[in-house]
Amino acid sequence: MKLIFERSVPGRHLDLLPACDVELVEIPAALKREVAPALPEVSESELSRHYTELNKQVHGVNSGFYPLGSCTMKYNPRIDEEMAALPGFANIHPLAPAHTTLGCQEALETSKKYLCEIFGMDDCTFQPAAGAHGEFTGVLLIKQYHDARGEGQQRTKIIVPDSAHGTNPATANMCGYQVVNIASAPNGCVDLEALKAVLGPDTAGLMLTNPNTVGIFDENILEITRLVHEVGGLCYYDGANLNAVMGVVRPGDMGFDCIHSNLHKTFATPHGGGGPGAGAVGCKAHLAPYLPKSALLDGGEHIQVRSFSGNFGVVLKAMTYVMTLGQEGIPEAAKNAVLNANYLQAKIKGTFEPAFDRICMHEFVLDLSKYKKETGVSALDVAKTLIDHGMHPPTIYFPLIVHEALMLEPTETETRETLDWAAEIYRNLYELGFKDPEYMHNAPHSAYIGRPDDVRATRTPVVRWTKA
Ligand SMILES: *Cc1c(COP(=O)(O)O)cnc(C)c1O
């Protein structure tokens, strides 16, 4: 495909600007460019084709199956976008006088009420702009709590199981805590003996991803939170991905003191391009006094992790999502997410091996270590070959505790036919690895970009066109 710059022809353009209705003023020379900016010059139809062509190269949930584990790439109903785009919401200024924004305030309060109900918590903030940002905020609540009780100096450690999301240890570290890593038991759950061995008067808290990154709901959850509380620590629930449990069980009832949930995963905001998100942070009453507030609005001394009330549009989408699904629809979505994951896991069985051969929650992990030994075909090779079949690859090489991992999260918005189709392709690729591994080493064969140098692309991305 040609770049828009390569389609450019000097002087070709279309401008339909309204006639100037103000006095012309000469821009001071010091502020003027000396050289015109190198912008592409194309006709309107060329421009339209350019973007349509780009659109065809992108794989999104609207183009096909996208089972990217830990990311919950589900279909987000259009009504959520429509509600967030209502002029009364979208055009409001954050500094508008409070008495003119009563509707927006009510929407925030309503969202808070619904999410607190789903979390099993007493209060909530929408300030954090992402999941990791929510974790940071939540752990700061724990820190302030211990400080207020005069135990801040003594409680220096946060326990993080090795099946946690990678952002958990990073968060604890960012908040100045020493991270104590504990290994999982062979069944993928927290090893209670390992937990007991590290608990003590220096424990500030525990961060737990549940269901964890191998898609397993910890069967000892009540015992885990009891043990942490017994030594005076607090429990943090990473609920970035609440798809398996929302409306079915509540983290607050499991004994957790605070939680974050990614509204851009579970609650209907599309994500993946780094666009606006929200890490809603809920907490029990004993942590509520430390929640961030907008200092600008109430003049008080609070921590503030972002301006105003966070990404308001994302909160509105979450509110609409919860209101449209309702008390029956939310748990139904969760149960279907779990059903779909188990259905796909069962359909792939007998080919790629599950990392943990048991009932999963909303996602499951395949372990290709043995397969790679037998065929030479890696998890990366399988992922790249999947691209040729019109589906997005699963998450690969994560979680780190499974080598050659493929992590699949089909989500509740996929039909049985799609899951059957996907399972069939996985089964075929499994066979192909034995017959024609070379073909898979060289995949994808149909994509514009095959195997970029991922590290270089991330560290030194080339995002600017330069004349050849
Ligand atoms: C995605 C995710 C996060 C991080 O969320 P971001 O919005 O990417 O910062 C944290 N924990 C879990 C379990 C996740 O899946």
PDBQT file of the ligand as one rigid body, heavy atoms in Angstrom, charges set to zero:
ROOT
HETATM    1  C1  LIG A 501      -4.778  -5.144  31.634  1.00  0.00    +0.000 C 
HETATM    2  C2  LIG A 501      -4.479  -5.501  33.024  1.00  0.00    +0.000 A 
HETATM    3  C3  LIG A 501      -3.849  -4.572  33.883  1.00  0.00    +0.000 A 
HETATM    4  C4  LIG A 501      -3.330  -3.219  33.426  1.00  0.00    +0.000 C 
HETATM    5  O1  LIG A 501      -4.294  -2.373  32.885  1.00  0.00    +0.000 OA
HETATM    6  P1  LIG A 501      -3.863  -1.133  31.966  1.00  0.00    +0.000 P 
HETATM    7  O2  LIG A 501      -5.102  -0.382  31.677  1.00  0.00    +0.000 OA
HETATM    8  O3  LIG A 501      -3.222  -1.715  30.751  1.00  0.00    +0.000 OA
HETATM    9  O4  LIG A 501      -2.868  -0.312  32.752  1.00  0.00    +0.000 OA
HETATM   10  C5  LIG A 501      -3.647  -4.961  35.186  1.00  0.00    +0.000 A 
HETATM   11  N1  LIG A 501      -4.009  -6.189  35.634  1.00  0.00    +0.000 NA
HETATM   12  C6  LIG A 501      -4.605  -7.095  34.831  1.00  0.00    +0.000 A 
HETATM   13  C7  LIG A 501      -4.997  -8.437  35.388  1.00  0.00    +0.000 C 
HETATM   14  C8  LIG A 501      -4.851  -6.800  33.502  1.00  0.00    +0.000 A 
HETATM   15  O5  LIG A 501      -5.429  -7.712  32.700  1.00  0.00    +0.000 OA
ENDROOT
TORSDOF 0
